[in-house]
Amino acid sequence: MTHILHRHTGHDYPFAISGAGVTIRDAAGKEYIDASGGAAVSCLGHSHQDVLAAMHAQLDRLAYAHTSFFTTQVAEELADDLVAHAPRGIGRVFFLSGGSEAIEAALKLARQYFVERGELQRRYFIARRQSYHGITLGALAVGERLRQREAFGPLLIETHHVSPVYEYRGRRINETPPAYGERLAQELEAKINELGGDQVIAFVAETVVGATLGAVPAVPGYFARVRDICDRYGVLLILDEVMCGMGRTGSLHACEQEGVSPDLMALAKGLGGGYAPIGALLMQTKIFNAIADGSGVFQHSHTYTGHSLACASALAVQRVMRRDKLLANVSAQGARLARRLNERFGNHPFVGDVRGRGLLQALELVADRARKRPFDAKLKLHARVKREAMARGLMIYPTGGTVDGERGDHVLLAPPFIIDAPLVDTIVERLGEAIDAATTETN
Ligand SMILES: Cc1ncc(COP(=O)(O)O)c(C=O)c1O
């Protein structure tokens, strides 16, 4: 009998006992290849000795000091490190304990920025449908995963949503990718105009959409146009790189590949690689200056902000990434993974799309390829695929509701950056077996 309120009350979860490299072992001795990094978290795999050593050393010095009394060397070094490698104009960092917290802080800092400047009328956030920004109320409001919002609708702040970039289903026949991006950018501009250009605080978007759509990058030119539009109306651009950032797509920040620099950027997952709960909010110097030259206080803090052990884990993860040149491995193994997925599933009767960037790849499952018709949502195909994969010792991250929050299934892969070619091949092989078994059950 458990006393934990688990994610699914009726499900028996195996006990995870130990982890090493890309595998987790359960209490029965069964090993699972962690092909999803949990939820795109474990970028260095499990039990990385250098990260553990840095954390042990930090623990021996100091685990925690409250930020209303002290700063710490390790937090300062991590902030220096993040700013040194950040997109253009980013000058300061605020530490959190995860992705939702980073988004909440982004929303509040964005609003406070305008309050400090006397633009009190700015009150709206615009975000995109079929995005996930976290589970706390503000993050839930800007995100748009219908199932998770349903019960809490009356509690959510007013937000407005525009179309996501979702080429597989959204781009019209005969429309080029740049023309599609332009159409979506115009939709954003029209929404800003509808609300009033001086009423909007920020546009919030995942640079590469992760869990909700399944590894969907933008089309070329889209984010550059979004950046221009935001600038024209003085609207802030908040990029959510909680999942797609910190190396996951082959560059440290996914926005580097889009050629844009956000006003605020939320990081978590790969920042600490799962060794301790940590998130970060990166901000343009102009935003910091508005606070510093105004009230001098960001009206937002948590007890565990800048936790020393968490900062030590993230600093170690970032140093190992650079020392071992893991971004190059993300690009190389990401390309291999994409190739192997296309070989195995390119003509699969129940796989409509293979997509992604770097080591964030996904398959969209469909009942009918020609019509892109999703499976009946009642089948919960994503859950079946996960079950079949776990039975074969493979951790993957399937989700339902891909198309519209209700219909559609995809499988997300986000293996650790230390993965090698034979493991990529094993993942694709086991995934193929799991999908075949799950789709056979449904027919
Ligand atoms: C893009 C994105 N933003 C925010 C979050 C929320 O992060 P957390 O679960 O750490 O609160 C997630 C989590 O999956 C995410 O994928």
Ligand as a Chemical Component Dictionary entry (heavy atoms), coordinates in Angstrom:
data_LIG
# 
_chem_comp.id                   LIG 
_chem_comp.type                 NON-POLYMER 
_chem_comp.pdbx_formal_charge   0 
_chem_comp.three_letter_code    LIG 
# 
loop_
_chem_comp_atom.comp_id 
_chem_comp_atom.atom_id 
_chem_comp_atom.alt_atom_id 
_chem_comp_atom.type_symbol 
_chem_comp_atom.charge 
_chem_comp_atom.model_Cartn_x 
_chem_comp_atom.model_Cartn_y 
_chem_comp_atom.model_Cartn_z 
_chem_comp_atom.pdbx_ordinal 
LIG C1 C1 C 0 7.991 23.597 -22.405 1  
LIG C2 C2 C 0 7.726 23.361 -20.951 2  
LIG N1 N1 N 0 7.496 24.418 -20.146 3  
LIG C3 C3 C 0 7.283 24.271 -18.838 4  
LIG C4 C4 C 0 7.253 23.027 -18.250 5  
LIG C5 C5 C 0 6.999 22.879 -16.784 6  
LIG O1 O1 O 0 8.148 22.456 -16.132 7  
LIG P1 P1 P 0 8.047 21.719 -14.710 8  
LIG O2 O2 O 0 7.379 20.413 -14.960 9  
LIG O3 O3 O 0 9.498 21.596 -14.305 10 
LIG O4 O4 O 0 7.302 22.601 -13.803 11 
LIG C6 C6 C 0 7.487 21.899 -19.047 12 
LIG C7 C7 C 0 7.434 20.545 -18.476 13 
LIG O5 O5 O 0 7.322 19.563 -19.143 14 
LIG C8 C8 C 0 7.719 22.072 -20.429 15 
LIG O6 O6 O 0 7.913 21.032 -21.236 16 
# 
loop_
_chem_comp_bond.comp_id 
_chem_comp_bond.atom_id_1 
_chem_comp_bond.atom_id_2 
_chem_comp_bond.value_order 
_chem_comp_bond.pdbx_ordinal 
LIG C1 C2 SING 1  
LIG C2 N1 SING 2  
LIG C2 C8 DOUB 3  
LIG N1 C3 DOUB 4  
LIG C3 C4 SING 5  
LIG C4 C5 SING 6  
LIG C4 C6 DOUB 7  
LIG C5 O1 SING 8  
LIG O1 P1 SING 9  
LIG P1 O2 DOUB 10 
LIG P1 O3 SING 11 
LIG P1 O4 SING 12 
LIG C6 C7 SING 13 
LIG C6 C8 SING 14 
LIG C7 O5 DOUB 15 
LIG C8 O6 SING 16 
# 
